[in-house]
Amino acid sequence: MSFSLRAGAAITPRFGVELDFTRPSEIETDQTPDIGILADLPYVVSGDLILPSVPTSAILGYKIHTIQRTTTITAAAFARQEITPRFALVYLGGIAFARMQQTVTGTFNYLPVLASIYRPTYETTTVTYTPGPMVGFEGHVGLSEHVQLVPGIRMLSIAGQWIVRPAVGLGWSF
């Protein structure tokens, strides 16, 4: 879910400009790689003795938790194609200015005895400001003289990744 606020103005009956601010919710992911440090060594060499080892993947594993949010301000031009008096298609194109915030937390797992004494957690937060192109497509469905239902989709290319934002909103026209 996200929150978006848009303001636009028609320059001609078919063309116009728009400014959009979008603040999405955070996207959280958890990863537990199936790789332990010193994982599952079959034998331990101690001096002249070769002993079977205890599986160490339960001793030294790790978990990665990521939280990401990409807030954008988009400046766009639009072209409006009226299909009927109550329905129009709108094509958008412009530039998005993004603030990408990502927090990565790494937690190392030890034997339960050691974990109760010391469980290191490392956290890194990065904030990146970057521009990128935006294209979109919307339908404007007139519900009354001033109120419109506005379903649509926007695609942004920000920092080498694609963001797809489907939306349904209400529009007010003067």
C-alpha positions as CSV (number, residue, x, y, z in Angstrom):
1,M,0.0,0.0,0.0
2,S,1.1,3.5,-0.6
3,F,0.0,7.1,-0.4
4,S,0.1,9.4,-3.4
5,L,-0.9,13.0,-3.9
6,R,-1.1,14.4,-7.5
7,A,-1.8,17.8,-8.9
8,G,-2.1,18.5,-12.6
9,A,-3.2,21.1,-15.1
10,A,-4.4,20.9,-18.7
11,I,-2.4,23.1,-21.1
12,T,-4.8,22.3,-23.9
13,P,-7.9,20.0,-23.9
14,R,-5.6,17.1,-24.8
15,F,-2.2,17.8,-23.2
16,G,-1.1,18.8,-19.7
17,V,1.4,18.5,-16.9
18,E,1.3,16.8,-13.5
19,L,3.3,16.6,-10.3
20,D,3.1,13.5,-8.1
21,F,4.4,12.6,-4.6
22,T,4.3,8.9,-3.7
23,R,5.2,7.5,-0.3
24,P,4.9,3.7,-0.3
25,S,5.0,1.3,2.6
26,E,8.2,-0.5,3.5
27,I,9.1,-3.8,1.7
28,E,10.6,-6.3,4.1
29,T,12.4,-9.5,3.1
30,D,14.2,-12.2,5.2
31,Q,16.9,-14.4,3.9
32,T,18.6,-17.3,5.6
33,P,21.3,-18.5,3.2
34,D,21.9,-22.3,3.4
35,I,25.6,-21.6,3.9
36,G,27.2,-21.8,7.3
37,I,30.7,-20.5,8.1
38,L,32.9,-23.7,8.5
39,A,29.7,-25.6,7.6
40,D,29.7,-29.4,7.9
41,L,33.4,-30.2,7.9
42,P,33.6,-34.0,7.9
43,Y,36.7,-34.2,10.0
44,V,38.8,-32.2,12.4
45,V,42.6,-32.6,12.4
46,S,44.1,-32.2,15.9
47,G,47.8,-32.9,15.9
48,D,48.1,-36.5,14.8
49,L,44.5,-37.3,15.5
50,I,41.7,-37.1,12.8
51,L,38.3,-37.0,14.6
52,P,34.8,-36.8,13.2
53,S,33.5,-33.2,13.6
54,V,30.2,-31.9,15.0
55,P,28.1,-30.3,12.2
56,T,28.9,-26.6,12.5
57,S,26.1,-25.3,10.3
58,A,24.0,-25.0,13.4
59,I,26.8,-23.2,15.1
60,L,27.6,-20.5,12.6
61,G,24.8,-19.5,10.3
62,Y,23.4,-16.1,9.5
63,K,20.2,-14.3,8.7
64,I,19.7,-11.1,6.6
65,H,16.7,-8.9,7.1
66,T,16.1,-6.1,4.6
67,I,13.7,-3.1,4.7
68,Q,13.4,-0.9,1.7
69,R,11.3,2.2,0.8
70,T,11.4,4.2,-2.4
71,T,9.7,7.6,-2.1
72,T,9.3,9.6,-5.3
73,I,8.4,13.0,-6.7
74,T,7.5,12.7,-10.4
75,A,7.2,15.5,-12.9
76,A,5.2,14.3,-16.0
77,A,3.5,15.5,-19.2
78,F,0.3,13.7,-20.2
79,A,-1.8,13.2,-23.3
80,R,-5.5,12.7,-22.9
81,Q,-7.6,10.6,-25.3
82,E,-11.3,11.0,-24.8
83,I,-13.2,7.9,-25.7
84,T,-16.7,8.9,-24.4
85,P,-17.8,11.9,-22.4
86,R,-17.4,9.8,-19.2
87,F,-14.2,7.8,-20.1
88,A,-10.7,8.9,-21.2
89,L,-7.3,7.2,-21.5
90,V,-4.3,9.1,-20.3
91,Y,-0.7,8.4,-21.3
92,L,2.0,9.8,-19.1
93,G,5.8,10.3,-19.4
94,G,8.3,12.1,-17.3
95,I,11.1,12.0,-14.7
96,A,11.0,10.6,-11.2
97,F,13.2,11.9,-8.4
98,A,13.6,9.1,-5.9
99,R,14.8,8.8,-2.3
100,M,15.7,5.1,-1.7
101,Q,16.2,4.1,1.9
102,Q,17.4,0.6,2.7
103,T,18.3,-1.0,6.0
104,V,20.1,-4.3,6.1
105,T,20.4,-6.2,9.4
106,G,22.6,-9.2,9.6
107,T,22.4,-11.6,12.5
108,F,24.9,-14.4,13.2
109,N,23.6,-17.6,14.9
110,Y,25.7,-19.6,17.4
111,L,25.1,-22.6,19.6
112,P,22.2,-21.9,22.0
113,V,24.7,-21.6,24.9
114,L,26.7,-19.0,23.1
115,A,23.7,-17.2,21.7
116,S,22.4,-16.4,25.2
117,I,25.7,-14.7,26.0
118,Y,26.5,-12.9,22.8
119,R,24.5,-12.6,19.6
120,P,26.1,-10.0,17.2
121,T,23.8,-8.0,15.0
122,Y,25.1,-5.7,12.3
123,E,22.9,-3.0,10.8
124,T,23.5,-0.7,7.8
125,T,21.2,2.0,6.6
126,T,21.8,3.7,3.2
127,V,19.9,6.5,1.6
128,T,20.3,7.2,-2.1
129,Y,18.9,10.1,-4.1
130,T,18.6,9.3,-7.8
131,P,16.5,10.4,-10.9
132,G,15.0,8.0,-13.5
133,P,12.4,7.9,-16.3
134,M,8.7,7.2,-15.7
135,V,5.9,6.1,-18.0
136,G,2.3,5.4,-17.2
137,F,-1.1,4.7,-18.4
138,E,-4.4,5.6,-16.7
139,G,-8.2,5.4,-17.3
140,H,-10.4,8.3,-16.1
141,V,-13.9,7.1,-15.4
142,G,-16.3,9.9,-14.7
143,L,-18.5,9.2,-11.6
144,S,-20.0,12.7,-11.4
145,E,-19.4,16.1,-12.9
146,H,-16.2,16.6,-10.8
147,V,-15.3,13.2,-9.4
148,Q,-13.4,10.5,-11.4
149,L,-12.3,7.0,-10.7
150,V,-8.6,6.7,-11.8
151,P,-7.2,3.2,-12.2
152,G,-3.7,3.1,-13.7
153,I,-0.1,1.8,-13.7
154,R,3.2,3.5,-13.6
155,M,6.7,2.1,-14.3
156,L,9.8,3.8,-13.0
157,S,13.4,2.9,-13.7
158,I,15.4,3.9,-10.6
159,A,19.0,3.0,-9.9
160,G,19.0,0.1,-12.3
161,Q,15.8,-1.5,-11.1
162,W,12.2,-1.3,-12.3
163,I,9.4,-0.2,-10.0
164,V,5.9,-1.0,-11.1
165,R,3.2,0.9,-9.2
166,P,-0.4,-0.1,-10.0
167,A,-2.9,2.3,-8.5
168,V,-6.6,3.1,-8.0
169,G,-7.6,6.5,-6.8
170,L,-10.2,9.2,-6.9
171,G,-9.6,12.4,-8.9
172,W,-11.3,15.8,-8.6
173,S,-11.5,18.1,-11.5
174,F,-12.4,21.8,-11.4
